[in-house]
Amino acid sequence: MSARVCFRCARELTAAESAFCGICATPILTLLGAHPGAGVSTLALATGFHDGHQGGPATTHPGAVRLLVGRTHVAGLGFVRDALSSGRLALTRVVLVPDAPGQLPKPLRDQISIISGVIPVTVTPWVESWRYAPGIEATRPVTKFFTALHAALVEQLPAPPSIESTSHAR
């Protein structure tokens, strides 16, 4: 299993850091599946983000940053829409995992466009090896994807107060 890392400072997290990074106080990113087979476990291995199926404070903490994961097929996008419309979870972004290589058909792209009008959406690149062995494959598209996702999250999420500044502000 891949080590969990802080998306902001890129430091490997310890087991004691179950909801926030102990250095920069950034919430640990949690991946939640919109449906079975969404790709949560694979993305958790590839990114070091928390697999929401594992439970724990990173999943349930009120300040948790939750990314909803779904597949790009009709059923997967339907589950994503259902999860968003339920309003039960505070979600930060949707991460979609392609269900096949190549460009999506227009009806699916249209559905993704509708979803992205509600919440930011990021689509992972197609990674053939993930079909056989989940984990990271450092190809150019995967590296470009992780760089873009990191930049989008840093821009989207406010910088947390540092632990030092909160402990001295009395």
KOLDRENVEX-674998 format. One line per 8 residues: number of its first residue (from 1); their letters; for each residue x, z, y of N, C-alpha, C. Coordinates in Angstrom, 3 decimals, decimal comma. Example, Ala and Ser with C-alpha at 12.3 -4.5 7.8 and 13.67 -1.06 7.14 Angstrom:
2
1) as) 13,190/7,800/-5,690/12,300/7,800/-4,500/13,200/7,800/-3,300; 12,850/7,080/-2,250/13,670/7,140/-1,060/12,900/7,870/0,030;
***
This chain:
170
1) msarvcfr) 0,835/0,000/-1,181/0,000/0,000/0,000/0,880/0,000/1,245; 0,485/-0,746/2,216/1,224/-0,870/3,466/1,092/0,411/4,287; 2,127/0,725/5,045/2,096/1,901/5,914/1,154/1,649/7,082; 0,485/2,695/7,533/-0,365/2,583/8,723/0,536/2,633/9,949; 0,195/1,795/10,928/0,990/1,751/12,150/0,084/1,856/13,363; 0,641/2,374/14,446/-0,071/2,418/15,717/-0,021/1,016/16,306; -1,176/0,463/16,685/-1,169/-0,903/17,204/-0,524/-0,982/18,576; -0,497/0,125/19,326/0,038/0,088/20,690/1,554/0,289/20,708;
9) careltaa) 2,060/1,314/20,008/3,507/1,571/20,068/4,239/1,094/18,808; 3,488/0,577/17,820/4,046/-0,019/16,595/4,845/0,956/15,745; 4,600/2,244/15,940/5,298/3,260/15,162/4,513/3,541/13,883; 5,233/3,751/12,778/4,576/4,108/11,528/3,967/5,496/11,663; 2,708/5,628/11,249/1,991/6,893/11,397/2,229/7,794/10,196; 2,249/9,081/10,444/2,403/10,046/9,363/1,040/10,391/8,792; 1,020/11,054/7,657/-0,247/11,450/7,040/-1,022/12,410/7,939; -0,330/13,207/8,738/-1,002/14,170/9,620/-1,720/13,477/10,775;
17) esafcgic) -1,304/12,274/11,106/-1,928/11,529/12,205/-3,131/10,771/11,643; -4,251/11,473/11,538/-5,405/10,896/10,860/-6,390/10,205/11,783; -6,338/10,465/13,087/-7,270/9,823/14,011/-6,584/9,221/15,232; -5,445/9,803/15,643/-4,750/9,333/16,838/-3,251/9,320/16,596; -2,548/8,424/17,272/-1,090/8,382/17,216/-0,554/9,631/17,914; 0,388/10,310/17,300/0,951/11,527/17,872/1,899/11,283/19,025; 2,323/10,043/19,244/3,241/9,734/20,334/2,491/9,221/21,565; 1,647/8,203/21,390/1,000/7,586/22,554/-0,498/7,910/22,637;
25) atpiltll) -1,030/8,683/21,705/-2,428/9,137/21,687/-3,443/8,006/21,538; -3,005/6,852/21,050/-3,914/5,740/20,814/-4,743/6,021/19,564; -6,056/5,766/19,618/-6,860/5,928/18,400/-6,369/4,973/17,314; -6,435/5,421/16,074/-6,063/4,578/14,947/-7,177/3,569/14,728; -6,815/2,306/14,599/-7,806/1,261/14,399/-8,371/1,321/12,985; -9,686/1,257/12,890/-10,363/1,336/11,613/-11,104/0,036/11,351; -10,904/-0,518/10,176/-11,584/-1,729/9,754/-12,799/-1,350/8,919; -13,973/-1,840/9,323/-15,211/-1,568/8,589/-15,795/-2,887/8,116;
33) gahpgagv) -16,179/-2,944/6,864/-16,748/-4,165/6,315/-18,222/-4,302/6,629; -18,627/-5,487/7,075/-20,043/-5,763/7,309/-20,759/-6,001/5,987; -19,992/-6,318/4,954/-20,561/-6,624/3,633/-19,456/-6,510/2,585; -19,814/-6,380/1,307/-18,780/-6,368/0,255/-18,000/-7,681/0,263; -16,693/-7,585/0,075/-15,853/-8,774/0,043/-15,520/-9,331/1,414; -15,707/-8,526/2,457/-15,468/-9,002/3,819/-13,986/-9,234/4,100; -13,106/-8,526/3,404/-11,672/-8,676/3,629/-11,014/-7,446/4,217; -11,721/-6,318/4,225/-11,183/-5,095/4,825/-9,889/-4,656/4,151;
41) stlalatg) -9,877/-4,575/2,836/-8,686/-4,094/2,128/-7,492/-5,005/2,373; -7,723/-6,305/2,358/-6,645/-7,262/2,602/-6,105/-7,114/4,015; -6,991/-7,023/4,993/-6,537/-6,868/6,379/-5,842/-5,533/6,594; -6,310/-4,483/5,936/-5,653/-3,179/6,062/-4,218/-3,263/5,537; -4,038/-3,940/4,418/-2,689/-4,115/3,885/-1,827/-4,954/4,820; -2,417/-5,966/5,411/-1,654/-6,881/6,258/-1,342/-6,294/7,631; -2,209/-5,440/8,155/-2,054/-4,945/9,528/-1,553/-3,521/9,634; -1,779/-2,705/8,611/-1,478/-1,284/8,714/-2,609/-0,516/9,375;
49) fhdghqgg) -3,721/-1,180/9,703/-4,882/-0,489/10,258/-5,549/0,312/9,137; -6,391/1,261/9,516/-7,054/2,134/8,552/-8,184/1,385/7,846; -8,222/1,485/6,529/-9,314/0,916/5,733/-10,483/1,888/5,809; -11,538/1,506/6,500/-12,689/2,377/6,696/-13,373/2,810/5,419; -13,152/2,078/4,331/-13,736/2,484/3,051/-13,093/3,760/2,519; -11,934/4,119/3,092/-11,228/5,328/2,669/-11,772/6,585/3,347; -12,635/6,416/4,351/-13,210/7,560/5,069/-12,166/8,243/5,941; -12,431/9,485/6,299/-11,488/10,273/7,079/-11,753/10,225/8,570;
57) patthpga) -11,008/11,025/9,339/-11,214/11,134/10,786/-11,091/9,811/11,544; -10,227/8,908/11,087/-10,084/7,631/11,794/-11,381/6,829/11,736; -12,213/7,108/10,760/-13,483/6,398/10,613/-14,604/7,092/11,376; -14,618/8,419/11,350/-15,763/9,170/11,867/-15,566/9,768/13,250; -14,350/9,859/13,741/-14,080/10,488/15,036/-14,821/9,739/16,145; -15,434/10,460/17,102/-16,162/9,789/18,189/-15,298/8,819/19,005; -14,008/9,064/19,085/-13,118/8,174/19,835/-12,495/7,078/18,992; -12,942/6,938/17,747/-12,361/5,940/16,850/-12,585/4,530/17,383;
65) vrllvgrt) -11,630/3,679/17,135/-11,744/2,265/17,487/-12,061/1,522/16,197; -13,263/0,965/16,142/-13,750/0,333/14,914/-13,835/-1,178/15,075; -13,236/-1,890/14,126/-13,308/-3,343/14,081/-14,192/-3,721/12,897; -15,242/-4,468/13,148/-16,148/-4,899/12,093/-15,600/-6,181/11,478; -15,451/-6,183/10,159/-14,871/-7,324/9,454/-15,965/-8,028/8,655; -15,993/-9,354/8,747/-16,948/-10,151/7,981/-16,348/-11,498/7,626; -16,976/-12,177/6,683/-16,539/-13,525/6,292/-17,274/-14,548/7,145; -16,745/-15,757/7,185/-17,313/-16,792/8,042/-18,405/-17,614/7,374;
73) hvaglgfv) -18,826/-17,252/6,169/-19,933/-17,998/5,562/-21,266/-17,495/6,126; -22,342/-18,202/5,853/-23,657/-17,891/6,425/-24,055/-16,444/6,142; -23,903/-16,013/4,903/-24,299/-14,646/4,556/-23,445/-13,624/5,300; -22,122/-13,854/5,362/-21,231/-12,926/6,059/-21,583/-12,802/7,531; -21,849/-13,930/8,178/-22,219/-13,889/9,594/-23,569/-13,204/9,789; -24,469/-13,361/8,820/-25,754/-12,654/8,880/-25,565/-11,150/8,798; -24,663/-10,713/7,914/-24,377/-9,279/7,811/-23,739/-8,746/9,096; -22,881/-9,536/9,704/-22,263/-9,129/10,971/-23,350/-8,958/12,033;
81) rdalssgr) -24,236/-9,940/12,136/-25,329/-9,844/13,119/-26,197/-8,617/12,848; -26,503/-8,363/11,577/-27,322/-7,189/11,228/-26,630/-5,896/11,634; -25,329/-5,797/11,363/-24,582/-4,582/11,721/-24,570/-4,387/13,236; -24,410/-5,475/13,963/-24,389/-5,377/15,428/-25,759/-4,991/15,971; -26,811/-5,551/15,402/-28,155/-5,278/15,928/-28,649/-3,891/15,542; -28,064/-3,286/14,498/-28,502/-1,945/14,095/-28,113/-0,909/15,153; -27,002/-1,158/15,855/-26,553/-0,242/16,903/-26,100/1,114/16,389; -25,911/1,250/15,076/-25,524/2,547/14,512/-24,058/2,874/14,731;
89) laltrvvl) -23,231/1,863/14,950/-21,794/2,095/15,112/-21,321/1,627/16,470; -20,410/2,391/17,037/-19,737/1,929/18,252/-18,596/1,035/17,782; -18,714/-0,259/18,039/-17,724/-1,229/17,577/-16,959/-1,803/18,758; -15,694/-2,121/18,533/-14,829/-2,657/19,575/-14,725/-4,169/19,502; -14,719/-4,709/18,296/-14,452/-6,132/18,099/-14,887/-6,519/16,697; -15,172/-7,797/16,513/-15,455/-8,351/15,189/-14,247/-9,184/14,781; -13,800/-8,991/13,548/-12,731/-9,799/12,986/-13,343/-10,583/11,828; -13,283/-11,900/11,924/-13,853/-12,757/10,889/-12,747/-13,358/10,032;
97) vpdapgql) -12,957/-13,320/8,722/-12,004/-13,856/7,758/-12,598/-15,147/7,189; -11,884/-16,273/7,321/-12,425/-17,536/6,824/-12,736/-17,481/5,334; -13,835/-18,144/4,967/-14,213/-18,190/3,559/-13,650/-19,435/2,876; -13,072/-20,332/3,650/-12,481/-21,563/3,101/-11,470/-22,101/4,114; -10,532/-22,916/3,637/-9,575/-23,504/4,576/-10,246/-24,576/5,438; -9,622/-24,881/6,546/-10,112/-25,951/7,407/-11,051/-25,462/8,484; -11,507/-26,420/9,284/-12,392/-26,096/10,392/-13,789/-25,764/9,871; -14,412/-24,785/10,506/-15,766/-24,399/10,131/-16,759/-25,477/10,557;
105) pkplrdqi) -17,841/-25,638/9,798/-18,897/-26,565/10,217/-19,540/-26,073/11,515; -20,078/-27,002/12,285/-20,653/-26,692/13,585/-21,712/-25,583/13,526; -22,632/-25,574/12,555/-23,622/-24,485/12,536/-22,987/-23,089/12,440; -21,880/-22,973/11,706/-21,193/-21,680/11,605/-20,456/-21,364/12,901; -19,821/-22,366/13,501/-19,157/-22,148/14,792/-20,182/-21,718/15,844; -21,371/-22,295/15,782/-22,433/-21,920/16,726/-22,842/-20,459/16,535; -22,940/-20,026/15,276/-23,291/-18,617/15,013/-22,205/-17,688/15,538; -20,953/-18,065/15,352/-19,843/-17,248/15,852/-19,879/-17,199/17,376;
113) siisgvip) -20,221/-18,294/17,999/-20,332/-18,328/19,458/-21,406/-17,356/19,945; -22,512/-17,287/19,238/-23,586/-16,352/19,597/-23,094/-14,913/19,449; -22,423/-14,614/18,348/-21,893/-13,265/18,123/-20,893/-12,907/19,219; -20,036/-13,872/19,593/-19,014/-13,581/20,601/-19,614/-13,372/21,990; -20,884/-13,724/22,162/-21,567/-13,411/23,414/-21,953/-11,946/23,503; -21,911/-11,255/22,363/-22,291/-9,841/22,294/-21,061/-8,934/22,240; -20,044/-9,373/21,517/-18,849/-8,565/21,272/-17,664/-9,511/21,090; -16,462/-9,111/21,501/-15,307/-9,984/21,272/-15,118/-10,273/19,779;
121) vtvtpwve) -14,767/-11,518/19,479/-14,577/-11,968/18,094/-13,192/-12,566/17,953; -12,522/-12,221/16,863/-11,244/-12,811/16,499/-11,382/-13,352/15,087; -10,929/-14,587/14,869/-10,974/-15,196/13,531/-9,547/-15,260/12,999; -9,345/-14,707/11,808/-8,022/-14,761/11,194/-7,749/-16,190/10,737; -6,483/-16,542/10,574/-6,200/-17,852/9,990/-6,493/-17,816/8,487; -6,667/-18,982/7,905/-6,806/-19,078/6,453/-5,439/-18,816/5,841; -5,369/-17,883/4,888/-4,117/-17,576/4,189/-4,398/-17,705/2,698; -3,965/-18,790/2,131/-4,251/-19,094/0,721/-3,807/-17,964/-0,206;
129) swryapgi) -2,635/-17,382/0,060/-2,110/-16,357/-0,842/-2,988/-15,101/-0,879; -3,788/-14,864/0,168/-4,655/-13,687/0,167/-5,731/-13,787/-0,905; -5,992/-14,975/-1,403/-6,980/-15,129/-2,472/-6,453/-14,532/-3,779; -5,129/-14,472/-3,920/-4,522/-14,048/-5,173/-3,851/-12,685/-5,094; -3,224/-12,382/-3,969/-2,489/-11,126/-3,813/-2,609/-10,668/-2,362; -3,517/-9,722/-2,088/-3,678/-9,264/-0,703/-2,373/-8,724/-0,141; -2,187/-8,950/1,129/-0,996/-8,468/1,811/-0,608/-9,447/2,887; 0,492/-9,188/3,505/0,883/-10,024/4,631/1,784/-11,163/4,177;
137) eatrpvtk) 1,521/-12,311/4,720/2,382/-13,468/4,538/2,787/-13,881/5,940; 4,046/-13,759/6,248/4,509/-13,956/7,624/4,691/-15,437/7,965; 3,617/-16,196/7,831/3,662/-17,588/8,261/3,420/-17,632/9,762; 3,698/-18,759/10,378/3,510/-18,891/11,815/2,061/-18,597/12,230; 1,032/-19,142/11,538/-0,341/-18,828/11,956/-0,683/-17,334/11,856; -0,171/-16,659/10,826/-0,452/-15,225/10,670/0,236/-14,441/11,776; 1,486/-14,748/12,058/2,213/-14,072/13,137/1,521/-14,306/14,472; 1,100/-15,540/14,719/0,398/-15,873/15,964/-0,919/-15,100/16,047;
145) fftalhaa) -1,636/-15,001/14,926/-2,893/-14,255/14,899/-2,672/-12,786/15,252; -1,708/-12,133/14,596/-1,472/-10,707/14,850/-1,009/-10,470/16,277; -0,204/-11,364/16,814/0,239/-11,244/18,203/-0,957/-11,352/19,157; -1,836/-12,320/18,896/-3,021/-12,505/19,751/-3,984/-11,328/19,616; -4,185/-10,826/18,396/-5,073/-9,679/18,200/-4,515/-8,450/18,915; -3,220/-8,220/18,780/-2,593/-7,080/19,453/-2,785/-7,184/20,961; -2,515/-8,357/21,524/-2,653/-8,545/22,977/-4,097/-8,340/23,415; -5,042/-8,846/22,635/-6,460/-8,694/22,984/-6,879/-7,235/22,956;
153) lveqlpap) -6,413/-6,482/21,965/-6,776/-5,073/21,869/-6,139/-4,254/22,984; -4,884/-4,537/23,303/-4,225/-3,813/24,392/-4,960/-4,075/25,702; -5,375/-5,317/25,905/-6,110/-5,663/27,129/-7,506/-5,051/27,135; -8,157/-5,050/25,983/-9,540/-4,582/25,894/-9,665/-3,065/25,980; -8,739/-2,360/25,365/-8,840/-0,903/25,287/-8,051/-0,254/26,415; -8,624/0,743/27,070/-7,871/1,428/28,126/-6,688/2,169/27,512; -5,638/2,257/28,284/-4,471/2,997/27,823/-4,855/4,473/27,725; -4,579/5,099/26,586/-4,913/6,518/26,456/-3,949/7,359/27,272;
161) psiestsh) -4,391/8,543/27,673/-3,444/9,429/28,361/-2,379/9,845/27,369; -1,156/9,982/27,837/-0,099/10,400/26,921/-0,328/11,856/26,562; 0,178/12,238/25,431/0,024/13,619/24,980/0,717/14,555/25,948; 1,870/14,140/26,485/2,597/14,993/27,427/1,798/15,212/28,695; 1,177/14,136/29,239/0,457/14,293/30,502/-0,793/15,131/30,321; -1,440/15,089/29,144/-2,639/15,899/28,945/-2,280/17,364/28,698; -1,105/17,629/28,122/-0,754/19,016/27,844/-0,223/19,723/29,091; 0,287/18,958/30,080/0,811/19,568/31,284/-0,198/19,594/32,430;
169) ar) -1,300/18,922/32,268/-2,307/18,828/33,364/-3,258/20,009/33,299; -2,787/21,155/33,689/-3,627/22,359/33,701/-3,669/22,970/35,040;
***
